[in-house]
C-alpha cells in the first residue's frame, strides 16, 4: 500500500496547517472543547466558514459542489491535523451525510445541499437511535406517513449529540411498517426549526446529547434522500463514513504525557527514566502507529475506487479500544493524581487534556456503533462467518 500523496496535495496540506496555526485562538479552542469539537458557537462557525472558503472542508468533492477534486488521502490528512490542533473537526455534513448524498441522491438534491455544506454554512445532527433501537437500527419505529405533498413525522430519537446546535436533522424513519424491517426505512433531511420539533438536553459523562421529539412534523417531499424505503442501504454507507475516526487528538495527548514524563522529577530522576513508564510510553507509540496505518488504509481504498466496509470497523474498534481507552488509561496511570485534574485547574500540568480524553474515550467505544457491533461486522463481512 502506498500512502503517499501528490506534490500538489502536499502543498495544499501545508497551506491548511499554516492556516490552522494562524487562525486558532484561545477563544476558539475553549468553545470547540466545550462543544465536543463540533461547530455550533460563533467562534467555531466563523473559523469553519473561513476554512471552507478554500475548499478544504470537502476537498474530494467535485468543484461544482464546492470541492477541489482532490484525493481522499488529502482529506484524511486534513482531518487528522484538525483533531491534533483541537479546532472543530467533526462535521456530520461534510464527513457523513454529504458523501451519502453525493453517492445516492438526485442531481437536484446534490445541487441544493452539497454547496452550503461545503461552504460550512449548515450542519447536521444524526437522527438514528431511539429508546428501543440503539445498536439494532432495524428496530426503529419513528413513523413518516406519506401525505401527498409532504411527509408527516411522529416519534422520538435519542442520543442526538449535535441536535442543540445543528441546522438540520439527518433522520432515519419507517415509511412502510408492513415491509420487511430492512426494506421499510427511508432517510429524510429535516429543518430543526420545523414546528413540532422539541429538543430535550441530556448530559453524559463528557458530552451533551439530546432527545428529540417529533409531533406531527411536516417534511417536504423533496427532502427524501434517494429512493423511498431504501434508507437502510444509505444508512449503512453513512455509518461506514462515520466510523472513519481521525486520531490526532490522541497523538497530542500522548505527546503531552511524554513531556510530563520528561519534566516530572520523582526520587531525584525524571519520571521518563522509570522502566515501567518507558514501557507504557513505548506501547502507546506502537498503538498510535498501528492506528495510523489502519486510518490511512481507508482513504487508500477510497482512492483505489473501493468503498471500505469491515475495514472501517477495524479502524474504529482499534482506535476506540487500543488508543482512546488503553492509551488514555496508561496516560492516567503515568500522571497519577495530576491526570485527574481539569486543564484549567491551577495545579494541572500545562494543557492537560488527559482527563478529558480519558472520559471521551469511553464514548468512542459506543457512538457510531458499539464495539460488539464492529466485531460482528468484521466477522461477517471480513471473515465471511455466519450470523449465528
N, C-alpha and C positions, 0 to 999 in steps of 0.2 A: 504494500500500500504506500502511495506517495502522498504525504500530507502537505507538500509544498504548494505555494501559490505563485501566481504570475508576478512579475515586477510591477505591473500596473496596480494590481490589487494590494501589493505590499506598500506601495506609495500611498494609496488611499488609507490603509490601516494606520500608517504613521501620521497622516493628517487627522484621523479620528483621535488617536492618542493625544496629540498636541491640543486638539480642541477640548477634550475632556479635562486635561490638566489646566487649561486656561479658564474654562467656564465653570469649573467646580468651586463652589463657595461653601463655607461652613453652614450657611442657612439652607442650602440645597441638601447637603448631607444629612443635616438634622431632620429635615422634612421627609426625605426619602427613607431614612431609618425608621421614622415613626409610622410610615405608610407601607412597611414591608417591601421596600424597594420598588413599589409601583408608583405611577404618577397619579396625582389627584389634587395636590395642593398647587398654589400659584407658582412657587419656585420651580417645581418639577415640570409643570406644563410649559412654563417659559423656556426652560432648558431644552425640553424634548422637541419643541417646535423649531428652535434654532438648529438643533442637532439634525432633525428630519429634513430641514430645508436643503441639506446637502445630498439627500438620497440615502443616508446612512442607516435609517431605521429599517428600510426594506430593500437592501441593495440588490438582492437577487431578482426582484420583480421586474417585469418589462418596463421600459421607460414610459410607455403610455399609461401605466397605472401608478407611476410615481417612484419606480425603482431605477436601478442603474444597469440591469442586466449582468450583474457581477456573479462571481462564484458563490456557492453555498459556504465554501471554506472561509471566505472573507466574512460572511455573516456571522459565523460561529466564533471567529477571532474577535470580532467587534463585541459580541455578546459577552464573551469571557472578560474582555477588557473593561466593559461597563460594570460587571459584577465586582471585579477587582477594585475598581475605583470607588464603589459604593454609591454610584449615581443610580437613578431609576433605570431598571434593566429588565423588568418582567412586563411584557406587553402582550396581552391576550390578542389584541387586534393584529399586531404585526407578526406575532410568532405562532398563533394557533388558528384563530378564526380567518385571518386574511389568507393564509396558504390554502385553507379548505375552500374558501370562496373562489380562489384562483383556479383550483383544480376541478370544481364541481358546479359552480353557479353559472347562470346565463350571462351573456355578454352585457346585458343591461344592468344586472346586479353588480358585475365587476366594475363597470364604469361609475356606478353610483357610490359604492362603498370603498373600493380599494384606494383611490386617490386621497380621500380625507384620512384614512388610516395611515397611509404612507407619509402624510404631512404632519402626523402627530396631533391631529385635531380631535379625534374621537377615540374612546377606549371602551372595551367590553368587559363584562363580568360573565363567568361561566355558570350557566344555569342547568346543571346536570343532576346533582344529588337531591334526594327527597328523604323525608323521615323514614320511609320504608324501602328506599332504593339508594344505597350508598355504593358499595363495590359492585353490586348486581344492578347494572344500569337497565337491564331488561325489565325490571320490576317497576319502573317509573309509571306514575299514574296521572300526572298533570295533564288535563284534557284540553284539547283545542278543537272546537267544533267549527265546521265549515258553514258560514252564514252567507255564502254567495259572494259578497264584495269584501268580506273580512273574516278573520278567524276570531272566535270568542274563546278566551283562555281563562281557566279557573284551576286553582290548586296552589301548592306550596313547594318552594325549593329551599334547601338548607345548605349551610356551609358555602355560601356565595361570597367569597372573600372580598372581591372588589366592588360589590354592589353599591356600597355607600359613596363611591366616588366615580363609578362608571357612567358612561353616557348611554350605553345600550346593553341589553341582555342577550346573550347567545343561548337560546332556550331550546332544550330538548322536551318535546311534548308528544303525547299519544294522540294521533289523529285517526286511528282506526282501532277501536277497542276489541273488535271481533277478529282481527287478523292475528297470525302468529306473532308472538311478542317482538321478534326482531324485524318484522315487516310493517308494524303499525306505528312507527316513530318518525317524526319529522323535526326539522330544525327551523326555528324562526329567529329573526332579529327583531327585538322589541325595544322601543324607546323607553328608558327608565322613567321618563316623566309622564308616561301614559296614565290617564285616570284609572283608578282601580288597583294600582301597584303600591304596596306598602313594604318598607324595609325595616326590619327589626334587628338591631345590632346584637352580636353575641361575642363576648370576649373569651379568648382561649389563652393557652399558656404563653403565647408570643404574639399572635396576630389577632386583629379584629376581623371577624367574619360576620355573616348575616343570614337570617331567614328572610325570604322574600315571598310575599303573599299576592296572589292574583285573584281579583274579584271582578268577574265579567270584563276583562280587559280586551279591548278591540285591537287587533293587529292587522294592518293592511295585507292583502293577499300577496302583493309583490315582495313582501318581506320573508317569504318562504325561500329557504336555501335549497337550491337544486330541485329535485322532484319530491312530491309528497310521498310519505311512507318509506323513503329511502334514507331517513335521517340516521339510522343506526350505523349504516355504512360510512356516512360522513363523520359521524361521531367518533368512530374508531380511528379514522385518519387524523382528526383534530387531536385526539388523545395521544397519538403517536408523536405529533409535533410538540405537545405539552410536556412529554416525558423526556425531551432532549434538554437536559439540565446543564447549564453552564456552571462552572465551579470556581470562578476567580475569587469569590469572597472567601472561600475556604483556603485558597492559596495565600491570600492576605492574612487570614487568621493564623496560618502556620508560620508565616514569616514573623508575625508579632511574638509568637511563642519562642521562636529561635532567638530573637532579640532579647526577650525577657530572660532566657536561659543564660545568655552571654553576660548580661548586666547584673544578674542577681547573685550575690555572694552568700554562700552557705558554708559554715565551718571553714572560713578563710579561703575558699576557692569558688570560682564561678559554677553555677548550677550545671552549666554545659559540660563540665568535667566529669560529672557523675555517669558511670557506665549505664545505669538504668535509664537516665534521662536521654543519653545519646542513642540508646536502642529505640526508645519511644520516638524520638525525632526521626531516626532513620526509617522506621516503619511508616511514619506519617508521609515522609518524602516518597517512599515506594508506592503507597496508595495514591498519592497525588499524580504520580507519573502514569500509573495504570489507568486512573480516571481520565487523564489527558488523552491517552490512546483510544479508550472507548468513546470519548466525546468526539474526537476528530474523525473517528471511523464513520460517524453519522453523516457529516457533510461530504465525506469521500464517496459514500454510497449515493447520496443525492446528486452529486456532480457526475456520477457514473450512470445516471439515468435510472437508478433503483430507489424504491421507497422503503426505508427501514421499517421493520415491524418488530420482531422479537429483539432486534439489536437495540432499539430504544429502551426496551425493558431491561436489557443487560446493563446499559449505561445508567439508567435510572436507579436500579437496585444497588449497583456498586457505589454510585455517587452518594446515595442516601444512607446506606448502611456502613460502608467502609470509610467514607470521607465525612459526611455530615454527622454521623453518630460516633464512629470509632475515633476519628481524628479529634473531634471536639472533646470527647471523653478523655483521651490522652492529654490534651491541652489542659483540661481542668485538673488532672492529676499532677501535671508538672507545675502548674501555677499555684496549686493549693488554695488557700483562702482568698488569694488575690484574684483568682479566676472567677470567683463568685461575685465580684464587685461590678456594679454598673460602670460603663465607660465614663460617666460624668462624676463618679464618686471621687472625692479628693485623694483617697488612698489608692485608687486604681492605677495600674501601670498605664503608660501613655497609650491612648487609643485602644484600650482593651475592649475587644469585641467577642472574647471567648464565651462569656456568659450568655450574650445574645445569640450567638450561633449554636451554642450547645442546646439551648431551648428550641431554636429554629430547626435544628437537625431532627428533632422528634417529628415535627410536621412533615419534613421531607419524605419520611417513610410512609406517609398516609396520603397526602393530596397527589392528584394525578394517577391514582390507583395504588392501593396498598402493596407492600412487599409480597404478600401472599398472591395477589393478582398477577404481579410481574412474574413470579415463579411459574404460575400456571401458563402464562403466555409463552415463556421460554420453553417450557416442557412440551406444549402442544405445537406451537408454530416453529420453534427452533429445532427441537429434537424429534418431532413427529409422534409424540406419545399420545395415547388415547385420553379422552376427557375423564374417564372413570378408571 
